[in-house]
Amino acid sequence: MDTQNLIDMANRIGDFFDSMPDREEALAGIADHIRRFWEPRMRRALLTSLDEPEAGGIEMSAIVREALVKHRESLTPAAAPVV
């Protein structure tokens, strides 16, 4: 999974919501968009990048980082059932 591409996509989502006057609504909008339209492995990789930032490359914007931290629990995909 190309984490840098995921961060770039998340930053573009953040750019859209950053123009909203209500910060809490913007943070919820970012999280909701990622939860609804990103597949679980994409969300896992993006959330992992919060804990293991790579040197160089694209930095996650402040609003995206804040949204992911605030809504991390609801963004974390459920574990796959063991068969």
C-alpha positions as CSV (number, residue, x, y, z in Angstrom):
1,M,0.0,0.0,0.0
2,D,1.4,3.4,-1.0
3,T,1.1,5.4,2.2
4,Q,2.3,8.6,0.6
5,N,-0.5,8.4,-2.0
6,L,-3.0,7.8,0.9
7,I,-1.7,10.8,2.7
8,D,-1.9,12.9,-0.4
9,M,-5.6,11.8,-1.0
10,A,-6.4,12.4,2.7
11,N,-4.8,15.9,2.5
12,R,-7.0,16.7,-0.5
13,I,-10.1,15.7,1.4
14,G,-8.8,17.8,4.3
15,D,-8.4,20.8,2.0
16,F,-12.0,20.6,1.0
17,F,-13.3,20.4,4.6
18,D,-10.8,23.0,5.9
19,S,-12.9,25.8,4.4
20,M,-15.8,25.0,6.6
21,P,-16.4,27.6,9.4
22,D,-17.3,24.9,12.0
23,R,-14.1,23.1,12.9
24,E,-15.8,20.2,14.6
25,E,-18.1,19.7,11.6
26,A,-15.0,19.7,9.3
27,L,-13.2,17.1,11.4
28,A,-16.3,14.9,11.4
29,G,-16.7,15.3,7.7
30,I,-13.1,14.2,7.0
31,A,-13.6,11.1,9.2
32,D,-17.0,10.3,7.7
33,H,-15.7,10.5,4.1
34,I,-12.7,8.3,4.9
35,R,-14.9,5.8,6.8
36,R,-17.6,5.6,4.1
37,F,-15.4,5.6,0.9
38,W,-12.1,4.0,1.9
39,E,-11.7,0.3,2.1
40,P,-10.4,-1.1,5.5
41,R,-6.8,-1.8,4.4
42,M,-6.5,1.9,3.2
43,R,-7.8,3.1,6.6
44,R,-5.5,0.8,8.4
45,A,-2.5,2.0,6.5
46,L,-3.4,5.7,7.0
47,L,-3.9,5.2,10.7
48,T,-0.6,3.3,11.0
49,S,1.1,6.3,9.4
50,L,0.1,8.3,12.4
51,D,2.2,6.1,14.7
52,E,5.0,5.4,12.3
53,P,5.7,8.6,10.3
54,E,8.1,8.1,7.5
55,A,11.0,10.4,6.9
56,G,10.6,12.6,3.9
57,G,7.7,12.4,1.5
58,I,4.3,14.0,1.9
59,E,3.4,15.3,5.3
60,M,-0.1,14.8,6.6
61,S,-2.0,18.2,7.0
62,A,-2.8,19.3,10.5
63,I,-6.6,19.1,10.0
64,V,-6.4,15.5,8.7
65,R,-4.1,14.5,11.6
66,E,-6.6,16.0,14.0
67,A,-9.5,14.3,12.4
68,L,-7.8,10.9,12.4
69,V,-6.7,11.2,16.1
70,K,-10.2,12.4,17.2
71,H,-12.1,9.8,15.2
72,R,-9.6,7.0,15.3
73,E,-11.8,4.5,17.1
74,S,-14.6,4.8,14.5
75,L,-12.2,4.7,11.6
76,T,-10.4,1.5,12.7
77,P,-11.8,-1.4,10.8
78,A,-13.1,-4.4,12.7
79,A,-10.8,-7.3,12.9
80,A,-11.5,-10.0,10.3
81,P,-13.3,-13.0,11.8
82,V,-11.1,-16.0,12.5
83,V,-12.3,-19.1,10.5
